[in-house]
Amino acid sequence: MLIEEIYNTHKNLVFNLALQYVQNQEDAEEITQDVFIAIYKSIHDFNANSKMSTWIYRITINKSLDYIKARKRQKRSGLIVSFFFEGSNEIKHDLPVFNHPGVELEQKEALSQLFQLINELPDNQKTALILSKIEQKPQAEIAEIMNLNIKAVESLIQRAKSGLLKKLNDREGIS
């Protein structure tokens, strides 16, 4: 299969999955480029025993998680930045911006808050939840993508849901 065919077949899958991780269109586009560069460089490593889409999911997940980690490192290692806007006592807010095309304006804030909570989950729980609930992949395919057994995937999804519920309750002040 030619790289161009792979790109045309899987570009939406890659972009949409990356977008679930970073919730920003420009970042998702950058990750998409990184994924297809990685595919181009390692196409000879593709094991035909698994599906091409499974291999591409793995690459996309890894590139997305690497991107998030690099962004966090960059924030931590940057110069000391004032917590206030220049010439003002107004506090800066470094909240992630949710920039997903097609989301209704009134849902944008709630969805942004939900993704903030999802982003606080451990990487493996986050991945299992995104693949299950957002990408709507069956657990057998998630297990293959994540190199886990189905019971481990079920457990990750359950822990992710419990973790999200606890975080939501904590924010709402519910015990």
C-alpha positions in Angstrom: 0.0 0.0 0.0 1.4 3.4 -0.9 1.9 6.1 1.7 -0.5 8.3 -0.1 -3.2 5.6 0.0 -2.6 5.1 3.7 -2.8 8.9 4.3 -6.1 9.2 2.4 -7.6 6.2 4.1 -6.6 7.0 7.7 -6.1 10.8 7.9 -9.5 11.4 9.5 -9.1 8.6 12.0 -5.7 10.0 13.1 -6.8 13.6 13.3 -10.0 12.8 15.2 -8.2 10.5 17.7 -5.4 13.1 18.2 -8.1 15.7 18.8 -9.6 13.6 21.5 -6.3 13.8 23.4 -5.4 17.5 22.9 -8.8 19.2 22.2 -7.1 21.7 20.0 -7.4 21.6 16.2 -3.9 23.0 15.5 -2.2 20.6 17.9 -4.2 17.7 16.4 -3.0 18.7 13.0 0.6 18.8 14.2 0.2 15.3 15.8 -1.4 14.1 12.5 1.7 15.2 10.6 4.0 13.5 13.1 2.0 10.3 12.8 2.3 10.1 9.1 6.0 11.0 9.2 6.4 8.1 11.6 4.4 5.8 9.4 6.5 6.8 6.4 9.7 6.1 8.3 8.6 2.8 9.7 6.2 1.3 7.1 8.7 -1.5 6.7 8.2 -2.4 10.4 4.4 -2.9 9.9 3.5 -6.5 10.9 0.8 -7.7 8.4 -0.5 -10.0 11.1 -2.4 -7.1 12.6 -4.7 -4.6 10.9 -3.2 -1.4 9.5 -5.7 0.7 11.4 -4.6 -1.0 14.7 -1.0 -0.2 14.0 -2.0 3.4 13.1 -4.1 3.7 16.3 -1.0 2.7 18.4 1.2 5.3 16.6 -1.4 8.0 17.1 -1.9 7.2 20.7 1.8 7.3 21.4 2.4 10.5 19.4 -0.6 12.1 21.2 0.7 11.1 24.7 4.2 12.2 23.8 2.9 15.6 22.6 1.0 16.1 25.9 4.0 15.1 27.9 6.3 17.5 25.9 3.8 20.3 26.4 3.7 19.7 30.2 7.6 19.6 30.3 7.7 22.8 28.4 5.4 24.5 30.8 7.4 23.3 33.8 10.8 24.1 32.4 9.9 27.5 31.0 11.1 30.7 32.6 9.2 32.0 35.6 6.1 33.6 34.3 4.0 36.1 36.2 0.6 34.9 37.4 -0.8 38.3 36.5 -1.4 40.1 33.3 1.2 42.8 32.7 0.3 46.2 34.3 -2.8 44.6 36.0 -3.8 42.7 39.1 -5.9 40.4 37.0 -4.8 36.8 37.2 -3.9 34.9 34.1 -5.7 31.6 33.5 -3.8 28.8 31.8 -6.9 26.7 31.0 -6.7 24.5 27.9 -8.9 25.8 25.1 -11.3 23.3 23.6 -11.3 24.0 19.9 -13.3 21.2 18.3 -15.2 22.1 15.1 -18.9 21.4 15.1 -19.4 21.6 18.8 -22.4 23.7 19.7 -21.5 26.9 21.6 -23.6 26.1 24.6 -22.0 22.7 25.0 -18.5 23.9 24.5 -17.8 24.8 28.2 -19.3 21.6 29.6 -17.4 19.5 27.1 -14.2 21.4 27.8 -14.6 20.7 31.5 -15.2 17.0 30.8 -12.1 16.8 28.7 -10.1 18.6 31.4 -11.1 15.8 33.8 -10.4 13.1 31.2 -6.9 14.6 30.7 -6.3 14.2 34.5 -6.7 10.4 34.2 -3.7 8.1 34.0 -2.6 7.6 30.3 -3.8 4.0 30.0 -7.2 4.8 31.5 -7.6 7.9 29.3 -6.7 5.8 26.2 -9.1 3.0 27.1 -11.9 5.5 27.7 -11.3 7.5 24.6 -11.2 4.4 22.4 -14.3 2.9 24.1 -16.6 5.9 24.6 -15.5 8.4 22.0 -14.1 6.3 19.2 -16.7 3.5 20.0 -14.2 0.7 19.5 -15.1 -2.8 20.7 -13.1 -4.0 23.7 -11.4 -6.7 21.7 -10.0 -4.1 19.3 -9.0 -1.8 22.2 -7.2 -4.8 23.7 -5.3 -5.3 20.5 -4.5 -1.6 20.1 -3.2 -1.4 23.7 -1.5 -4.8 23.7 -3.7 -5.9 26.7 -6.2 -8.6 27.4 -9.9 -7.8 27.4 -10.2 -8.1 31.2 -7.5 -5.5 31.6 -9.3 -3.2 29.1 -12.6 -3.7 31.0 -10.8 -2.8 34.3 -9.2 0.3 32.8 -12.5 1.6 31.5 -14.2 0.9 34.8 -11.5 2.7 36.7 -11.6 5.6 34.3 -15.3 6.0 34.8 -15.0 5.7 38.5 -12.2 8.3 38.5 -14.2 10.7 36.4 -17.3 10.3 38.6 -15.1 11.0 41.7 -13.6 14.1 40.1 -17.0 15.3 39.0 -18.4 14.8 42.5 -15.4 16.5 44.1 -15.9 19.5 41.8 -19.6 19.6 42.7 -18.9 19.2 46.4 -20.9 15.9 46.5 -19.7 13.2 48.9 
